[in-house]
């Protein structure tokens, strides 16, 4: 997941060269399972290094993309999501000064949400997301589940030593909001807000790799 930048796979080169980035996953879920998702890739802490790299043709045998190439790749992902069943109001921003990328959209159900997420993965991983469902929502039991099916440690063994520096300071933050109060959370590292209607979890790539923490969670809502 982190090897390919999780959702922003086409910007993997920037990850490999920057060594410091954060992915933020925000989901606001309605009672009927519809909702809104915002995905953010924040490379701002590495902008000085990235700007220097962008002046080069290649680094570590990787071709350095131009700003226009980055915009074109991102536009392709946005176009695919705009044509996804069950998805509407797609919007995006690209800040190539701070190197922050965001994409937001509404989804009719969690199946559509899973399809949106799969668009930022390889074909193999996209199929895995559809088969295992990264997100699920049991309306009867009012249970929202965030799953995870990647073996990062195994993936890292297949990368070059110099490319592994990406994981030293990388992190993923998930924020989930609901209309109903949260009764319980299986992931003890997640923090429930004072209102009981939002929950946040921030995990470093290193902790996931070493199996110290997980982004998996099962959140029980008030009936």
C-alpha positions as CSV (number, residue, x, y, z in Angstrom):
1,X,0.0,0.0,0.0
2,X,2.7,2.6,1.0
3,X,5.0,1.3,-1.7
4,X,2.6,2.5,-4.3
5,X,1.6,5.6,-2.3
6,X,-1.6,3.9,-1.2
7,X,-4.1,5.9,-3.2
8,X,-1.8,8.1,-5.3
9,X,0.1,5.3,-7.0
10,X,1.1,7.5,-10.0
11,X,3.1,9.7,-7.8
12,X,5.2,6.8,-6.4
13,X,8.3,8.3,-7.8
14,X,7.9,11.4,-5.7
15,X,7.5,9.2,-2.6
16,X,10.6,7.2,-3.3
17,X,12.6,10.4,-3.6
18,X,11.1,12.6,-0.9
19,X,11.1,10.2,2.0
20,X,8.5,12.2,3.9
21,X,4.7,12.2,3.1
22,X,1.4,11.8,4.7
23,X,-1.8,10.3,3.3
24,X,-5.1,11.5,4.8
25,X,-8.3,9.5,4.4
26,X,-11.5,11.2,5.4
27,X,-14.9,9.6,5.2
28,X,-18.2,11.1,6.3
29,X,-20.8,8.3,6.4
30,X,-24.6,8.9,6.4
31,X,-27.0,6.5,8.1
32,X,-28.0,4.9,4.8
33,X,-24.4,4.1,3.9
34,X,-23.9,6.9,1.4
35,X,-21.4,9.6,2.2
36,X,-18.4,11.7,1.1
37,X,-14.7,10.9,0.9
38,X,-11.7,13.1,0.7
39,X,-8.2,11.7,0.0
40,X,-5.2,13.9,0.5
41,X,-1.5,13.3,-0.3
42,X,0.7,15.8,1.5
43,X,4.3,16.0,0.4
44,X,4.8,19.6,1.6
45,X,7.5,18.7,4.2
46,X,9.6,17.5,1.3
47,X,8.9,20.3,-1.2
48,X,12.4,21.7,-1.2
49,X,13.9,18.3,-2.1
50,X,11.2,17.6,-4.6
51,X,11.7,21.0,-6.3
52,X,15.4,20.1,-6.7
53,X,14.6,16.7,-8.1
54,X,12.2,18.1,-10.6
55,X,15.1,19.9,-12.2
56,X,16.7,16.5,-13.1
57,X,15.9,14.0,-15.8
58,X,16.2,10.9,-13.6
59,X,17.3,9.8,-10.1
60,X,18.1,6.2,-9.0
61,X,17.1,5.0,-12.5
62,X,13.6,6.6,-12.1
63,X,12.5,9.1,-14.7
64,X,11.5,12.3,-13.0
65,X,8.0,13.4,-14.2
66,X,7.3,17.0,-15.3
67,X,4.6,19.1,-13.8
68,X,2.4,18.6,-16.9
69,X,2.9,14.8,-16.7
70,X,1.9,14.8,-13.0
71,X,-1.2,16.8,-13.8
72,X,-2.1,14.5,-16.7
73,X,-1.8,11.4,-14.6
74,X,-3.9,12.8,-11.9
75,X,-6.5,14.1,-14.4
76,X,-6.8,10.5,-15.7
77,X,-7.6,9.2,-12.3
78,X,-10.2,11.9,-11.7
79,X,-11.8,11.2,-15.1
80,X,-12.1,7.5,-14.2
81,X,-13.7,8.3,-10.9
82,X,-16.1,10.7,-12.5
83,X,-17.4,7.9,-14.7
84,X,-17.8,5.4,-11.8
85,X,-21.3,4.3,-11.0
86,X,-22.5,5.5,-7.6
87,X,-20.1,8.5,-7.5
88,X,-21.0,12.2,-7.9
89,X,-19.7,15.7,-7.3
90,X,-16.0,14.8,-7.9
91,X,-13.6,17.6,-7.2
92,X,-9.8,17.8,-6.9
93,X,-7.0,20.2,-6.3
94,X,-3.3,20.1,-7.2
95,X,-0.8,22.4,-5.5
96,X,2.5,22.0,-7.1
97,X,4.0,24.7,-4.9
98,X,3.4,22.8,-1.7
99,X,3.0,19.4,-3.4
100,X,-0.4,18.7,-1.9
101,X,-3.0,16.6,-3.9
102,X,-6.6,16.2,-2.9
103,X,-9.7,14.4,-4.4
104,X,-13.2,14.5,-3.0
105,X,-16.5,12.9,-4.1
106,X,-19.8,11.7,-2.9
107,X,-20.6,8.0,-3.0
108,X,-24.0,6.3,-2.9
109,X,-22.8,3.2,-0.9
110,X,-19.6,1.7,0.4
111,X,-19.3,-0.5,-2.7
112,X,-18.8,2.7,-4.7
113,X,-16.4,3.9,-2.1
114,X,-14.3,0.8,-2.5
115,X,-14.3,1.3,-6.3
116,X,-13.0,4.9,-5.8
117,X,-10.2,3.6,-3.6
118,X,-9.3,0.9,-6.1
119,X,-8.6,3.5,-8.8
120,X,-5.4,4.5,-6.9
121,X,-4.0,1.0,-6.9
122,X,-2.5,-1.5,-9.3
123,X,-4.8,-3.9,-11.1
124,X,-3.9,-6.7,-8.8
125,X,-4.5,-4.6,-5.7
126,X,-7.7,-3.1,-7.1
127,X,-9.1,-6.6,-7.5
128,X,-8.0,-7.4,-3.9
129,X,-9.9,-4.3,-2.7
130,X,-13.0,-5.3,-4.6
131,X,-12.8,-8.9,-3.3
132,X,-12.0,-8.2,0.3
133,X,-13.8,-4.8,0.7
134,X,-11.6,-2.2,2.3
135,X,-14.8,-0.6,3.6
136,X,-18.0,-2.2,4.7
137,X,-21.1,-1.0,6.5
138,X,-23.6,-3.3,8.2
139,X,-26.8,-1.2,8.4
140,X,-28.6,-3.7,10.6
141,X,-25.9,-3.8,13.3
142,X,-24.7,-0.2,12.6
143,X,-21.1,-1.4,12.2
144,X,-18.5,0.4,10.0
145,X,-15.4,-1.7,9.1
146,X,-12.1,-0.6,7.7
147,X,-10.1,-3.6,6.5
148,X,-6.6,-4.0,5.2
149,X,-5.2,-6.8,3.1
150,X,-1.6,-5.9,2.2
151,X,1.6,-7.6,3.3
152,X,3.8,-4.5,3.4
153,X,6.8,-6.4,4.9
154,X,6.8,-8.8,2.0
155,X,6.5,-5.9,-0.5
156,X,9.4,-4.1,1.0
157,X,11.7,-7.1,0.5
158,X,11.2,-6.7,-3.2
159,X,12.3,-3.1,-3.3
160,X,15.8,-1.6,-3.5
161,X,17.5,-0.6,-0.3
162,X,17.7,3.1,-1.3
163,X,13.9,3.1,-2.1
164,X,13.0,1.9,1.4
165,X,13.8,5.3,2.9
166,X,10.3,6.3,1.9
167,X,9.0,4.4,4.9
168,X,11.1,6.1,7.5
169,X,8.7,9.1,8.1
170,X,5.6,8.2,6.0
171,X,2.3,8.0,7.7
172,X,-1.4,7.5,7.1
173,X,-4.2,9.3,9.0
174,X,-7.8,8.2,8.8
175,X,-10.7,10.3,10.0
176,X,-14.2,8.9,10.0
177,X,-17.4,11.0,10.8
178,X,-20.9,9.7,11.5
179,X,-24.3,11.1,12.3
180,X,-24.7,8.7,15.2
181,X,-22.6,8.3,18.3
182,X,-19.7,5.9,18.3
183,X,-20.3,3.1,20.9
184,X,-17.0,1.3,20.5
185,X,-13.8,1.0,18.4
186,X,-11.8,-2.2,18.1
187,X,-8.6,-0.4,17.2
188,X,-7.4,0.9,20.6
189,X,-5.0,3.4,19.0
190,X,-7.9,5.3,17.4
191,X,-9.2,8.4,19.2
192,X,-12.9,9.1,19.5
193,X,-13.9,12.8,19.6
194,X,-15.7,14.5,22.5
195,X,-18.9,14.5,20.5
196,X,-18.6,10.7,19.9
197,X,-19.4,11.2,16.2
198,X,-15.9,11.2,14.8
199,X,-12.8,9.0,15.2
200,X,-9.2,9.6,14.1
201,X,-6.2,7.2,13.7
202,X,-2.7,8.1,12.7
203,X,-0.2,5.3,12.0
204,X,3.3,5.4,10.8
205,X,4.4,3.2,7.9
206,X,7.1,1.7,10.2
207,X,4.6,0.6,12.8
208,X,2.5,-1.1,10.1
209,X,5.6,-2.8,8.6
210,X,6.7,-4.1,12.0
211,X,3.1,-5.1,12.9
212,X,3.0,-2.8,15.9
213,X,-0.1,-1.0,14.7
214,X,-2.8,-1.4,12.1
215,X,-5.2,0.8,10.2
216,X,-7.9,-1.9,10.5
217,X,-10.9,-1.0,12.6
218,X,-14.4,-1.9,13.4
219,X,-16.6,0.9,14.7
220,X,-19.9,0.2,16.3
221,X,-22.5,3.0,16.1
222,X,-25.5,3.7,18.3
223,X,-28.6,2.0,17.0
